[in-house]
Structure formats: structure tokens, C-alpha cells
Amino acid sequence: MVDLNATSTASPRPWRLGLILVLAVLAFSAPQAALLPLLDRDEPRFAEASREMLQSGNFIVPTFNHEPRYAKPPLIYWCQAFFFTLFGENAFAARLPSILATAGTALLLFFWGVELASECIGMIAGLAYPFCLQTIQQGRVATADALLIFFMTLTVYAGWKVITLSGEMRRAEKISTALIVQNYLWGLVLALGFTGGFLAKGPEALLPLIPMLICAWRSGGGVYIDLIANFLLGLCLVLFWALPAYVDTDGDYWRQGLNEGVGTRMVSGLQGHGATTFGWYLLSLPLYLLTFWLSALPWSPLLVTHRKKIFGGWQPDPLDTYLLLNIALIVLVFSLMVTKLPHYTLPAFPLVALLLGRRWIAADLHPRLPTQLAGGFGLVLALLTLILVPIALAYNATPSPVGILVREAGSALTPETEFAVVDFQEPNTVWEMRRVTPKYAQSISNLDAGAFLDQPGPHAVILSSSAWKKIEAGTIDLSSFKIFQARGWNAAKGSFVDLTLVVKS
């Protein structure tokens, strides 16, 4: 095992360790991403919107099932569309932006730790973030969260560099050209961090500006000007997309996207995720403080078992204060929202990981224990996957019954097939069916299924098997239909579902 006590950054050794870290994250993530179909509702929505963006050539306004999708800015769709061109329209390509973003965040933490004169700090932080339970759940799915976290971490890192470099320039008797160039380049990185974060998920990416301004007050007015200027530069870069999107949608993208992304989540439980009364809202305020201990497994027990050494006599230095302010702000903002999901505070986890690394080394604790813990946790999860996946398949618990139907139908479905959904209107249906036909899903009632199938040309209907039995028991002529059935796990609702695909060639 490598000696993590090395502190030299002059040799190429940090780059080798960084490469090993990235490869470990990719090796742990890629098989799961390639083998599992798209899950829940969000993954198929993002992936299908990216496919439609690629097919339509409209890279400004994403759509889902040919309807505008204003819920998120376009960066995740651009990234997924790019990987679709390289690897095809599949679950692995849809998840690859998140996998790379998670690995990139780990690498940022590693080199930030190396800059703090300790490869061990960097390795602990670089392992703690990607190998905690919440990141394993959310850091490799086909959504925008991993991209947001990467750019927010980059923003926090670059902001600290701008603050420290400005302090060095203020104290220097003679400012060197190298120092000026560094400050300028890190300012550009800061601007790109704000841009990428906003384009990934929206205004929450701008939160790090507040801790920056608080921590910069000792550095004089110059650093304030630098921070504000780079913040405004980042927003100006966003306008290269935002202005065309505003014009193309008559402002609907901004109004509806901002309203759902910020306004609605703040004051109501979006999609059923949140308190329904003021009393329940008050009870939910400490939710993230409670769920942290589960989300941060296997690292959170270390904070308990080694609490005296980690926190005893701790006097936070300026970097500790900066990280704590960012963490507290993220937790506070999302705690105040009515809509709550466990992963909303995940942007704070990389900063918690860096703090853990700093305190671990400051407390002179065993430097190899975090490496062993990450490896052991990964091994346990890999073994659970090897055991549970075959069991799930044996009991027909596949999370994509529509995918089974499409594969079983084979050549019965053609590019000319019009298709409709009756009572199973999940996003995964659109994603799977549009693998074989460019047509868009139509939503029809149970009573209209027979008439839809009787129309000229190839048609198909997807509905629950119970609904199909009612139609089958009627007067419909079944001689010209091909019927396929599958049972699987509806991850969106957490229940099994029996589906039927009726195809008329």
C-alpha cells in the first residue's frame, strides 16, 4: 500500500495517486451504470430529453415527449447528448456525465489536500466523498446533481484561491508576474465554476459567493472587486444560453424553471416530497442533521469513535471557517425548503470530506484507516450487488418491465409504429419505446385503446395487464394483434407492476 504520509508536491507522485483515485471511482461506478436500466422517473426524463435534443438539433430548449422541459438548465442534456453520440443511446452513456463529475470532484479534493502539503489529506477527502452512501446512491445516476456538486466544489476551491492569492498580493512588497497570472487564472476558474453550476441546476450554485465575501473582508476591497467581477463574468457567460432560451420560450423557461426549481420547493412539497402542514414543516427542519449520519456512512462513525481526538481543542483556522460557512449555508438553505430529499445537501459533502481529512491528520490518527475503510465498504457493496441482483432477477424484480416488453416485441415494433399509454404513464415508457420508434407517446383512456389500435398503420398500446383484461373481455378482435406481457418493479412507486404491450403491425 502506498505511503500516504508523503508531502512533496514536486514529484509526479501526486498525479499518480490522483489517477489511481479516479480509476477507483470509475471502476466502482461503471459496471452498475452499464448493467442497470434507467431507474425511477428522473433518469428517464433526463435521458429522453437529451435524446430529443440530439434528434431535434435544438440545444437551447430541452423537451420531453416533444413538450418543453423547463425543470433544469441544459448542461446535463448537453453532456448526455454528447456521450450518446459516442456510445449510443443507453443507460451507461446517460450516466457517464455524473460518473465523470463524481470522479472529478474526488480529484479536486485530492489536489486541494495536496496543496495543503499532505497527500494524505487529499486521499482521505478524495475517498470520503465518492465512497459514502449518499454519493453512491446519487453520484452516478443520470441527473444533474453530480454536475452541480462538481462545479460548486470547483467554485469553493477557486474562491479560496482568489482570496488567498489576493492576500499574498496585498502583503507582498513587490508583486510578481507569476502571482498576477495565478490570480487572473483562478478568477477565470471561479467564473467558470459559477457558470457551470448555474447551467447544471440553477441559482443554488451561486450560494458559495456569500461565504467568499464573508471570509474576504480581511483582504481588503480589492478581493471584493475580484470576487464580484468574476461572479458577474460567470453570469454573463450564462446569458449566452439564457437569452436565446428566454426569447425562444417568451420567458417561460425562466419563469417556470425558476419557479419550480426555487420558489415551489421553498414553499410547498414538490411531487409529494415535503411537509403538508406547518407543524410537520417545523419537525422536518433538523432532517438533514439526522440523515447525515446515515448518508455519510461508513465515515460518520469515525466522527463518533474518534470525536475527542478530532474535535478536542479544535480552533478553526481561516480555511476551516470558510468550509464550515459553506457547509452551514447549504444545510440551512435546504433545511428551510419545504421540499426535502436526503440528497439535497450532498453539495456540502465534499467540503465535509476535506474537513475530515484535515482534522484526521491534525489529530495524528492512523493515515491508512480511511483507505482501508473505503476499500472495505466498496467490497461489501460489490458483494451485496452480486448476491441481490440475481435474486431480484429470479423473482422478476427487473426495474424496467417496459424494456423487457420492447425486447420481446422485437421486429413487431418498427420506426413507423405509433404508440400510446393508458394507465402506466411513467417516463421510462417513453425512453424505452422511443428506442425503436421516433414517434412520441400519446396518452389515451382505457375506452379509447381499441379505437387507437384500429387506426391504419402500425400501432401499439402499453397498459397494465388488469386494464388489458377488461379490454380483452370486450368485443375487440384480437386476431391481428401481437400481445406481450412482463412483470417488473416500478421503482417510481415502489411496487411490482404487470404490463401488457399490444402491437398491431
C-alpha positions in Angstrom: 0.0 0.0 0.0 1.3 3.5 -0.8 2.6 5.7 2.0 0.1 8.5 2.3 2.3 10.5 4.7 4.3 11.9 1.7 4.0 15.6 1.4 6.1 16.5 -1.5 4.3 18.0 -4.5 7.3 18.5 -6.7 7.4 14.9 -7.9 4.9 13.4 -10.3 3.7 11.1 -7.4 0.5 13.2 -6.6 -0.6 12.8 -10.2 -0.2 9.0 -10.0 -2.2 8.9 -6.8 -4.8 11.1 -8.3 -5.1 8.8 -11.3 -5.4 5.8 -9.0 -8.2 7.6 -7.2 -10.1 8.4 -10.4 -9.7 4.9 -11.7 -11.1 3.5 -8.4 -14.2 5.7 -8.6 -14.7 4.7 -12.3 -14.2 1.0 -11.6 -16.7 1.1 -8.8 -19.3 3.1 -10.8 -19.1 1.9 -14.4 -20.4 -1.7 -14.0 -23.5 -0.6 -12.1 -24.1 2.2 -14.6 -23.8 -0.2 -17.5 -25.9 -3.1 -16.2 -28.9 -1.4 -14.6 -31.6 0.2 -16.7 -32.6 3.8 -16.0 -34.5 3.9 -12.7 -37.2 5.9 -11.1 -38.7 8.9 -13.0 -35.9 11.4 -13.1 -33.3 9.3 -15.0 -35.6 8.5 -18.0 -36.7 12.1 -18.1 -33.2 13.5 -18.3 -32.0 10.8 -20.8 -35.0 11.1 -23.1 -34.8 14.9 -23.1 -31.1 14.6 -24.1 -32.0 12.2 -26.9 -34.7 14.6 -28.2 -32.3 17.5 -28.0 -29.9 15.5 -30.2 -32.6 14.4 -32.6 -34.1 17.9 -33.0 -30.9 19.8 -33.1 -32.4 22.3 -30.6 -29.7 22.7 -27.9 -31.4 25.7 -26.2 -34.7 24.4 -25.0 -34.9 20.7 -23.9 -38.1 18.7 -24.4 -39.6 15.5 -23.0 -42.0 13.7 -25.3 -42.0 16.7 -27.5 -43.2 19.0 -24.7 -40.9 21.7 -23.2 -39.0 20.7 -20.1 -38.1 23.7 -18.1 -37.3 21.9 -14.8 -33.5 22.2 -15.2 -30.9 24.2 -17.2 -29.3 22.5 -20.2 -25.8 21.4 -19.2 -26.8 17.8 -18.2 -28.6 17.5 -21.5 -25.6 18.7 -23.5 -23.3 16.3 -21.7 -25.7 13.3 -22.1 -26.3 14.1 -25.8 -22.5 14.2 -26.4 -22.0 10.8 -24.9 -25.0 9.4 -26.8 -23.1 10.3 -30.0 -20.1 8.4 -28.7 -21.6 5.3 -27.0 -25.2 5.2 -28.3 -28.5 6.0 -26.5 -28.2 3.8 -23.5 -28.2 3.9 -19.7 -24.4 3.9 -19.4 -24.0 6.9 -21.7 -26.7 8.8 -19.9 -25.0 8.2 -16.5 -21.4 8.9 -17.7 -21.5 12.7 -17.1 -22.4 12.0 -13.5 -19.8 9.3 -13.1 -17.1 11.6 -14.5 -18.3 14.6 -12.4 -18.1 12.5 -9.2 -14.6 11.3 -10.2 -13.7 14.9 -11.0 -14.9 16.1 -7.6 -12.8 13.5 -5.9 -9.8 14.6 -7.9 -10.4 18.3 -6.9 -10.5 17.3 -3.3 -7.3 15.3 -3.6 -5.3 18.1 -5.2 -6.7 20.6 -2.7 -5.4 18.3 0.0 -2.0 18.0 -1.7 -1.9 21.8 -1.9 -2.3 21.8 1.9 1.0 19.9 2.0 -0.4 16.5 2.6 -1.3 13.8 0.1 -2.9 12.0 3.0 -5.5 14.8 3.5 -6.2 14.7 -0.2 -6.6 11.0 -0.3 -8.9 10.9 2.7 -11.1 13.7 1.2 -10.9 12.1 -2.3 -12.1 8.8 -0.9 -14.6 10.0 1.7 -16.8 11.8 -0.8 -17.3 9.2 -3.6 -17.4 6.3 -1.2 -20.1 7.5 1.1 -23.6 6.1 1.0 -25.4 9.2 -0.4 -22.8 9.7 -3.2 -23.0 6.0 -4.1 -26.8 6.5 -4.5 -26.8 9.9 -6.3 -23.3 10.4 -7.7 -23.7 8.0 -10.6 -27.3 8.5 -11.8 -28.5 10.2 -14.9 -29.5 13.5 -13.3 -27.9 16.9 -12.8 -26.8 16.6 -9.1 -23.3 15.3 -9.7 -22.5 18.1 -12.2 -23.8 20.7 -9.7 -21.6 19.3 -6.9 -18.5 19.2 -9.1 -19.0 22.9 -10.1 -19.9 24.0 -6.6 -16.8 22.3 -5.3 -14.7 24.0 -8.0 -16.3 27.3 -7.2 -15.5 27.0 -3.4 -11.9 25.9 -4.3 -11.3 28.7 -6.8 -12.9 31.3 -4.4 -10.5 30.3 -1.7 -7.6 30.5 -4.1 -8.6 34.0 -5.2 -9.0 35.1 -1.5 -5.5 33.7 -0.5 -3.8 35.0 -3.6 -5.2 38.4 -3.1 -3.9 38.3 0.5 -0.5 37.4 -0.8 -0.5 40.2 -3.3 -1.6 42.7 -0.6 1.3 41.6 1.7 4.0 41.3 -0.9 6.4 44.2 -1.2 6.8 43.5 -4.9 4.0 41.7 -6.8 5.5 39.1 -9.2 4.1 38.5 -12.7 3.5 34.8 -11.7 1.3 35.9 -8.8 -0.8 38.2 -11.0 -1.2 35.4 -13.6 -2.2 32.9 -11.0 -4.8 35.3 -9.5 -6.2 36.0 -13.0 -6.4 32.3 -14.0 -8.1 31.3 -10.7 -10.5 34.2 -11.2 -11.5 32.7 -14.6 -11.9 29.3 -13.0 -14.1 30.9 -10.4 -16.3 32.4 -13.1 -16.5 29.1 -15.0 -17.5 27.4 -11.7 -20.4 29.8 -11.3 -21.3 29.3 -14.9 -21.2 25.5 -14.9 -23.1 25.3 -11.6 -25.9 27.5 -12.8 -26.2 25.7 -16.1 -26.2 22.4 -14.2 -29.0 23.1 -11.8 -29.8 26.8 -11.3 -29.4 29.5 -8.7 -28.4 27.2 -5.8 -25.0 27.0 -7.5 -24.4 30.7 -6.5 -24.5 30.1 -2.7 -20.7 29.9 -2.3 -20.4 33.6 -3.1 -21.8 34.5 0.4 -19.0 32.6 2.4 -16.4 34.1 0.0 -17.5 37.6 0.7 -17.6 36.9 4.5 -14.1 35.4 4.5 -12.6 38.1 2.2 -13.2 41.1 4.5 -9.7 41.0 5.9 -8.1 41.0 2.5 -9.3 44.5 1.6 -11.6 45.9 -1.1 -9.5 44.6 -4.0 -10.6 41.0 -3.3 -14.2 42.0 -3.1 -13.9 43.5 -6.5 -12.2 40.4 -7.9 -14.9 38.1 -6.4 -17.8 40.2 -7.6 -16.3 40.7 -11.1 -15.8 37.0 -11.6 -19.2 36.3 -10.3 -20.7 38.7 -12.8 -18.5 37.2 -15.5 -19.9 33.8 -14.7 -23.5 35.1 -15.0 -22.6 36.9 -18.3 -21.5 33.5 -19.7 -24.8 32.0 -18.6 -26.5 34.7 -20.8 -25.2 33.1 -23.9 -27.7 30.4 -23.3 -30.3 32.2 -21.1 -31.1 35.0 -23.6 -31.9 32.7 -26.6 -33.8 30.4 -24.2 -35.8 33.4 -22.9 -36.6 34.6 -26.5 -37.5 31.1 -27.8 -39.9 30.5 -25.0 -41.2 34.0 -24.4 -39.8 33.9 -20.9 -41.5 30.7 -19.9 -38.2 28.8 -19.4 -37.0 31.4 -16.9 -40.4 31.8 -15.1 -41.4 28.2 -14.9 -37.9 26.8 -14.3 -37.0 29.3 -11.6 -40.5 28.9 -10.0 -40.2 25.1 -9.8 -36.5 25.0 -9.1 -36.5 27.6 -6.2 -39.9 29.1 -5.5 -42.1 26.0 -5.4 -39.5 23.9 -3.5 -39.2 26.7 -0.9 -42.9 26.9 0.0 -44.5 23.6 -0.9 -43.8 19.9 -1.1 -43.0 19.4 -4.7 -44.1 15.9 -6.1 -45.1 14.9 -2.6 -41.6 15.4 -1.1 -42.2 17.6 1.8 -44.3 18.7 4.8 -48.0 19.2 4.3 -48.6 21.3 7.4 -46.7 23.9 9.3 -46.2 21.5 12.2 -44.7 18.9 10.1 -42.5 21.6 8.4 -41.1 22.5 11.9 -40.4 18.9 12.6 -38.6 18.5 9.3 -36.2 21.3 9.9 -33.5 19.1 11.6 -34.0 16.4 9.0 -30.6 16.8 7.3 -28.8 16.8 10.7 -30.4 13.4 11.4 -30.0 11.9 7.9 -26.3 12.9 7.7 -25.2 10.0 9.9 -26.8 7.5 7.5 -25.9 9.4 4.3 -22.2 9.7 5.3 -21.7 6.0 6.1 -19.1 4.5 6.5 -17.4 7.7 7.5 -19.8 9.1 10.1 -18.9 6.5 12.8 -15.4 7.9 12.7 -16.7 11.2 13.9 -18.1 9.4 17.0 -15.4 6.9 17.8 -12.6 9.5 17.3 -14.5 12.6 18.4 -12.2 13.5 21.2 -9.1 13.5 19.1 -10.8 15.0 16.1 -12.6 17.9 17.8 -10.7 18.2 21.1 -9.0 21.6 21.3 -10.0 22.4 17.7 -9.6 26.1 16.9 -10.8 26.5 13.3 -8.3 28.3 11.1 -9.4 30.6 8.2 -9.8 27.6 5.8 -11.8 25.6 8.3 -14.1 28.7 8.9 -14.5 29.1 5.1 -15.5 25.4 4.7 -17.8 25.5 7.7 -19.6 28.6 6.4 -20.2 26.9 3.1 -21.5 23.7 4.7 -23.7 25.6 7.1 -25.2 27.7 4.4 -26.0 24.7 2.2 -27.6 22.8 5.1 -29.5 25.9 6.2 -31.0 26.8 2.8 -32.2 23.3 2.0 -33.4 22.8 5.6 -35.7 25.8 5.2 -37.1 24.5 2.0 -40.5 22.7 2.3 -39.5 20.2 -0.4 -36.9 17.9 1.1 -35.0 14.9 -0.2 -31.9 13.3 1.5 -29.5 14.2 -1.3 -30.3 17.9 -1.4 -27.4 18.7 1.0 -25.0 16.5 -1.0 -23.1 19.6 -2.3 -21.8 20.0 1.3 -20.3 16.5 1.5 -17.1 17.3 -0.5 -16.4 20.1 1.9 -17.2 17.9 4.9 -14.8 15.3 3.4 -12.0 17.9 3.2 -12.6 18.9 6.8 -12.5 15.3 7.9 -9.1 14.8 6.1 -7.7 17.9 7.8 -8.9 17.0 11.2 -7.8 13.4 10.8 -4.2 14.4 10.1 -4.2 17.1 12.7 -5.3 14.6 15.3 -2.4 12.3 14.2 -4.7 9.3 13.6 -3.8 6.3 11.5 -3.4 7.5 7.9 -4.2 4.2 6.3 -7.5 3.5 8.1 -9.6 5.7 5.7 -8.1 3.9 2.7 -8.9 0.5 4.2 -12.4 1.7 5.2 -13.2 2.9 1.7 -11.9 -0.4 0.2 -13.9 -2.5 2.6 -17.1 -0.5 2.1 -16.7 -0.9 -1.7 -16.1 -4.6 -1.4 -19.2 -5.1 0.8 -21.4 -3.2 -1.6 -20.0 -5.2 -4.6 -20.7 -8.5 -2.8 -24.3 -7.3 -2.0 -24.8 -6.4 -5.6 -23.6 -9.9 -6.7 -26.0 -11.5 -4.3 -29.1 -9.3 -4.6 -29.2 -8.7 -8.4 -29.5 -12.4 -9.3 -32.2 -12.8 -6.6 -34.1 -9.8 -8.0 -33.9 -11.2 -11.5 -35.1 -14.6 -10.3 -38.2 -13.0 -8.8 -38.8 -10.8 -11.9 -37.9 -7.7 -10.0 -36.4 -6.0 -13.0 -36.7 -2.2 -12.7 -37.6 -1.9 -16.4 -40.6 -4.0 -17.4 -41.2 -1.8 -20.4 -37.6 -2.6 -21.6 -38.5 -6.3 -21.4 -41.6 -5.7 -23.5 -39.7 -3.8 -26.1 -37.0 -6.5 -26.4 -39.7 -9.3 -26.6 -41.6 -7.4 -29.2 -38.5 -7.2 -31.4 -39.4 -6.6 -35.1 -43.1 -6.3 -34.3 -42.2 -2.7 -33.3 -41.0 -0.6 -36.3 -40.0 3.1 -36.8 -43.4 3.7 -38.2 -45.2 2.4 -35.0 -47.5 4.9 -33.3 -47.8 4.2 -29.6 -49.9 5.2 -26.7 -50.0 4.7 -22.9 -53.1 4.1 -20.9 -52.6 3.8 -17.2 -48.9 3.3 -16.9 -47.6 6.8 -17.8 -44.1 6.6 -16.4 -41.2 8.4 -18.2 -39.4 5.1 -18.6 -42.1 4.1 -21.1 -41.2 7.0 -23.4 -37.5 6.3 -23.1 -37.8 2.6 -23.9 -40.3 2.8 -26.7 -38.5 5.6 -28.5 -35.5 3.3 -28.8 -37.3 1.7 -31.8 -39.7 4.4 -33.0 -39.2 8.2 -33.3 -42.9 8.7 -32.6 -44.0 10.4 -29.3 -46.2 8.8 -26.7 -49.9 9.6 -26.8 -51.9 9.4 -23.6 -55.3 7.7 -24.1 -58.1 6.3 -21.9 -58.9 2.7 -21.5 -62.0 3.2 -23.6 -60.0 4.6 -26.5 -57.5 1.8 -26.7 -59.5 -0.3 -29.2 -60.1 2.7 -31.5 -56.4 3.7 -31.3 -55.3 0.2 -32.3 -57.8 0.0 -35.2 -56.3 3.0 -36.9 -54.5 2.4 -40.2 -50.8 1.6 -39.9 -48.7 0.0 -37.1 -49.9 1.0 -33.6 -49.0 -0.2 -30.1 -50.5 0.4 -26.7 -48.9 -0.1 -23.3 -51.1 -0.6 -20.3 -51.4 -2.6 -17.1 -52.4 -6.2 -17.5 -55.5 -5.7 -15.4 -56.7 -2.9 -17.7 -55.9 -5.1 -20.7 -58.1 -7.9 -19.4 -61.1 -5.6 -19.3 -60.5 -4.7 -23.0 -59.8 -8.3 -23.9 -63.1 -9.3 -22.4 -65.0 -6.9 -24.7 -65.8 -7.1 -28.3 -62.3 -6.3 -29.7 -61.0 -8.6 -32.4 -57.6 -9.9 -31.2 -56.6 -11.8 -34.4 -54.5 -9.0 -35.8 -52.6 -8.2 -32.6 -49.4 -9.4 -31.0 -49.5 -9.4 -27.2 -46.5 -9.3 -24.9 -46.6 -9.3 -21.1 -44.0 -8.7 -18.4 -43.8 -8.2 -14.7 -41.3 -5.9 -13.0 -40.5 -3.5 -10.3 -41.9 0.0 -10.7 -39.1 2.0 -8.9 -41.1 5.2 -9.1 -43.9 3.9 -6.9 -42.0 1.1 -5.1 -44.3 -1.7 -6.1 -44.5 -4.5 -8.7 -46.4 -4.0 -11.9 -47.8 -6.3 -14.6 -47.7 -4.7 -18.0 -49.1 -5.6 -21.4 -47.9 -4.4 -24.8 -50.4 -4.8 -27.6 -48.9 -4.4 -31.1 -50.8 -4.1 -34.4 -48.4 -4.4 -37.3 
